[in-house]
Amino acid sequence: MLRVVDAGSRRPLCTLAVALALLAGTWSYGSRLEPRSDFLELLPRDSPGFIAFEHQLGRGSASASLLVIAASPDRDANEWFVDSLADRIEARMAERQSCRSACAADAACANRCGPDLVRAVERGTKDVQSFLDRYQWLYASEADLIELDRRLGELLLSKSGLLVDLDEELEDEVGEEPGNESGGEPGAGAAPLLSELHRHIAEARRPVDGFPRGYFELPDGSAAGLRLVSRSTGTGDSAGDHLQAEGEADIAALGLASRCSTCSSIASEGVGPGFPPDLRIGLAGDIPNASAEKRSLVSEAVWATVAALVVILTGVVVFYRSLWALPIIALPALLGVGFAYSFAMARYGYVNTVGAFLGAIILGNGINYPIILFSRYQEFRARGMQPDVARREAVWNAFRAELVGACVAAIAYGSVGVTRFRGFSQFGAIGFCGMLMVWLSMIPVVPALLSLRERLQPRLPPMLRDRPSRFGPGGEGGPLSKKLERLTARSPRAILAAAAILAVLAAARLPSFLRDPWEYDFDKLGSRSSKVGGAGEWSNLADKVFGGKGNVAGAMMFVDRPDQTEAARRQILDNDRRDPQGPLIAEIVTVRSLLPGTEAEQRRKLELVERIRSRLKPGFVAALRPDERDEVRRLMPPAGLRPIGPEDLPRLLRSRFEERNGVLGTVLYVKYRDEVSLSDGHNLLRIARATDNVRLPDGTVVLTASRATVFAELIRSLERDGPLATAVSFIAVVAVVIAATRSLRGATVVLASLLLSVLLTLGGAAWMGEKLNFLNFIALPITFGIGCEYPFNVYDRSRLLAGNIGAALLRVGGAVVLCSYTTVIGYSSLLLADLQALQSFGWLAVSGELACLLGALLVVPALLHVWKPNGGSPPPAHGAARLS
């Protein structure tokens, strides 16, 4: 180790050249990382929920959509926009399809034609209306048809004189009022009967088509929508980004970029011809929501890292009164960040939500190592050591504490890395590599920069030279360290009593908190901005525009074969009925739910329809008054009706139940009751129990899944892996502390500080009503690491100073405070995140950090003052005899 120090000191420029080359290379390579904000990226890949959901993503034909909404008071303008945009997209699709057809089997040629991004362009329901107009008689209920047939028969008998209506006889005796005479025409009364049946048919077909003008629009026409059914998964993939970019370009080509509030393209001035000036355009659906989350995540992560770096380095410069402290402290930490993201790029190719913020966390936490080393160096220089001796002694003197700090940090990150939950394991693996690189790079880089600093200082103008350090001639720190030294020496028992009171208050809430510490309200974990603006705001309007009509609302699930659909539907409903808390499901829609009954039911209806047609004979109709005749001809059943099946449904409806390979009938939609909140984790767990991986009566297990599956799996993974990560971290940290202190007194003091820190952190969360979730839980293992690192630094410094607790606190107190400051800033960067789960991670981690600082600077010295060592002081380590 000392050879590495000497080599870096003798050849500082070579060492720095290598370090800067590594810095540039790792940051360049790591910058290619793709952030993924979907919660699916947090689940274990081998979990049943993930396997089932990923299986469905590979089969679904319409799992992701891009909705374009036009809003203005002018209904015609909104519809015109929908048609204009749809025409452009359909023309491009046809052009690309023609190009690909001409390429035949030439893959390179087909790639040049452009990506195949859109499965279907849905501008409205006109084809659905044509279909329903053709087959609407089949959508009448059998009872209504029987009643119409009966009443028509009575009407015909009445008009032929074979049936006497007593009410009519009575009216004839009394006399009819003028203007109410039927005239004795044979068909009088047939049109009202048909009109009444058609009103019933209109009600029956309303769930299939609720858009009278054939456009997806609000009833008053103030907003209309276009739906693009994509080939994207809707989880922020490149296909979705490309489709959104093309859609924005089409909007711009219509002269409406300036009216699109959610478009990321550069807005143009003015509005295209034919459109009202108050027309507004917005994008909604899976694709723009995922894209907005991804852009927000990248922007927040970059700003958080930059902000953390600026604030951290400003604090470092102020504390050390030296601009040279910037590269000395920052370079190893920046190398750690670059190496961490390079590892992530090589190992995963992407980072999940929490991994995107690891840069700021590694900066804040990893910078502790060079801070301790630089502080030791400045202390030794203040005590009169020569620069080369001070560099070597600083590294050797700090090595033990740094090694323990590195070990507990490795444990903190490694403990979450051993779990199957990717929200933990990816964070742990990337953080472990980054912290390891900080520790490894520190030993050659910091001495090299110190050597270069010593060489350049005499040659710099006075105004650019470093000011005298805060360390006094005896190596003591600044005013804060002196106050802490006096306080802990004079009132150790009072400090311990205050700590005990805080511990009791914190522990008072823990039993109820630990019985169920998990956050089940997903409204408290998601994006804040999506609820009030952007794609989320337009998605709310899109929900009103489409309203579930023609959209087949509900959670989409798959069975393996079409013949399993009905059995799966019955089994899910049966599972739901057996829920002891009551049913959650309102209905389950399959492709046959859109048909007018089974084939047998349709044939019975057709018999009734033919009988009704037979009653409305041409001669009977021809004898009607002209207005009556035209109405009956318009309303009477058409000839040639036949039973219809799923394949006869119009494309708009049929595509909802098709797989990507065209298989029809394997899709079902589970609709939940209106009062069921899908942001309540308890409900999601119940839904998952009823709908996930359904076992059919014949024993077959069908891989069914939905978005509820993902969130339920998050909760189950947290309940399973959370305690595992906590136990691994705690046991390993305790083992490191015992091995490093090799003293009952030392181990007890350090572990007491650790337990107090954890107790205050959890107790504070309990008092504040903060629950644990799939992201903030990581703060607990990290708190274990920091909860040992700081108190061990104080204890080990007192050991090196032959048990002089006050001298140890004077020398190391300022550095520990600075370490805590930088770590707090790193965690505070999470508070800039829009995702509330990340914000809660930041709050919990900051509170844990402050609790650790309190334990290290007050409780540890107080305990050491009260608990005097027996049998004399421990033998000094290398160099400590001279230093003390």
C-alpha positions, 0 to 999 in steps of 0.5 A: 500500500505504501509503495502505491502511495510513494509511486503516486507521489513520485509520478503525480502527472502520470497517475492523474493522466491515467485517472483522467483517462479512466474518468473520461472513458467510464463516463462516456461509456456509462452515459449510454445507459437507458433509464427505465421507469416502469415498475416491472423493472423492479421485479425478480425475473424468475417471479411468477408474476413477472413471468406471467406478465412478460409472457402476456406482453409478448402476446398482446396486440393492443397493450400500448396505445398512443392517444391524440386528443383535440379539444375546442368548442368546434366539434367539426374542427375536432373531427377534421383534425382526427381525420387529417391526422389519421389520413397522414398516418395511414398514408405513411403506413401504406407507403411503408407496407408497399416498400416492404412488399417490394423488398420481398425477403431482403431484410436490409431493404425492408429496414430502409423502408422504415419501422413498422410501428403501428398495428391499427389507426382507430379514428372512430366507430363507423365500421362498428355502426355499419356492422350493428346496423346490419345485425342489430336485430340479433342484438334484440332480446329474445323476450322483446322479439317474442313480444313484438311477434305477439303484438304484430299478430294481434294487430293483424288479426285485429285489422282483419276483424278476426280479433275483437279488442274490447277497449276498441268496442267500448271506444266505438260505442262512446265515439272516437275523438276527431283526429284519432281515427285509425282509418282502418288501414291494415298496417296502422300501429306497426311502425310504433311497435317497430320503433319501440323494439328499436329503442330496446335494440339501441339500449342493447347496442350502447355498450358496444357503440356509444358514439352516435357520430362515429367519432371518439368524442365527448357528447358535446363534441368539445374533444375528440380522439384518435387512437394508434394501436402500437407494437410497443410495450408501452414501458418506455421502449425505443419503439414507443419513443419513435412512434411518439416522435412521428406523431408529433411530426405529423401534428407539426406538419398540420401547423399545430405544433404550437397547440400541442402542450405535451409534444417535445418537438419545437413548437411552430408559430401560428395555427394551420388553415382550417383550424380554430385558434383555440384548438388544443392538442394533447398526447395521452396513453401508455406511450406518452406517459412512459416517455414523459416519466423517462424524460423526467427521470433522466432530467431529474437524475442529471440535475440531482447529480449536478446539484449534489456535486456543486453543493458538496464541493462548495461545502468541501472548499469552505471547510478546507479553505482550499480550492485544491480540495476540489480535485483531491476530494472529488476525483475519486468519487467521480471515478466511482460514479463513472465506474458504477454506471459503466458496470451498469451498462456492461451488466444490464444495459439500463438502470431502473428508477432508483439506479438512475439516482445512484450517481448523487448517492455515490458522490455523497457517500463515497466522498467520505473516504477521501475526506477522512484521508485528506483531513488526516493529511492536513492534521499531520501537516499542521503538526509539523510533518514533512509532506512525504511523511504526512502522505504516508502516515495519513494513508497508514493511519486512516487505513484501518478506519477506511477499510472498516468503512469500505467493508460496512459500505460493501455490506450495506450495498451487497446485502440488498444485492443478494436479494432477488428483487431487482429494485434492491439487487441492481441498486446494490450491485451498482452501488457496491462497484461504485464505492469499491472504485472510490476506495481503490482509486483514492490511495494512488489519486489522493497522494498524487494530487497532494504531491502536485499541490505541494509542488505548485503552491510555492509557484502560485500567486499569493491570492491563489494559494491555500489559506491556513487549514482549520487544524491547530498546531496540535492537530485539533479541529475547529470550533465545532470540534472543540464544543463537542469535546467540551460537551461530551467530557463535562456531561456524558451522563446527561447525554446518555440520559437524553439519548435513552429518553429519545430511544424510549420515545422512538421505541414506543411506536415501534410495535404497531409500526413493525406489525405492518410497516409496508406502504399500501397506498400507491397514490403516495408512491407514484408521480406527483406531476402526472396527476396535475399536468402533462400527459397525465392530465390529457390521459384523464381527458382521454378517459372521458373521451373514450369512456371505455366504449369501443375500448373494452375497458378492464385489465387485459389477460390471456389464456393459452387457447380460445376454448379455455376462455370461458372456463378461466372466466368462470374460475376467476369469478368463482375465486373472487366470490370466495374472497372473505372480504367480498367480491371485487370484480364487476364483470369479465368481458370476452370476445363472445360478450360482444356477440348477440348470444350463443349460436343456439340463441341467435338461431332462435332469434332468427326464427322469430325475426323471420316470423316477424318478416313474414307478418310484414308482407309486401301487400300489407306494407304497400297498403299503408299510408306513405309515411307509415309505409316508409317508416315500416320499410326502414325499421323492418328486419333485413333479409339474409341474416345469419348467426355471427361469430367472433370473426364477423366482428368489425376490426375495431372490436375484434382486434381487442381480443386478438394476439399479435399472431392473429389468434382470436378469442384468447383475451379477456378483460376483467372489470372491477367494481367502481368502488374498488381502488386500484391504488390500494395495495390490499386490493391489488393483493386480493385481485392477484389472488383471484386472477393470477395464474388461474388453475382451471377445473381440469388442473391446467394452470393458465399464466394470467397476469395484469398490472395489478399483478405487478404491484402485488408482486412488488409488495410480496417481493418486499415482504420476502426480500426486505427482512432478508436484506436487513438480517444479512446487513445487520449480521455482517456489520456486527461481525465486521465491528467485532473483528475490527475492534477486537474489544468488548468495550469498543464493539459494544460502544460502536454497536450501541451507537448503531442500534440507537441510530436505527431505532431513532430512524424507524421510530421517527418514521413511525411518529411521522406516519412514514411507511416502508416501500419498495424503494425507501427500504434500501435506506435501512441497510445503508444506515447500518453501514453508516451507523458503524462507519462514523462511530468506528472512526471516533472510537478507532481515533481514540484507540490510536491516541492511547484512549484520549477521547477528547483528542480523538474528537478534536481531530476527527469530529470536523471530518465526520461532520463534513462526511455527514454533510456530503452524504445528506446532500447526496440523499437530499438529491432524491427529494428533487425526484417527481416520484414520491417513492424516491422522495420517501427514500430521500427523507428516510435516508437523511433522517438515518444519516442524522441519527448516525451523526448524533450517535457518533459525535455525542453518544460514542464519546459519552459512552467512552467517558463513562465506561473507562477501560480496565487494564490500561490503554491499548497498545498504539498502532504504527506511527501512533506513539509519535503522533500522540 
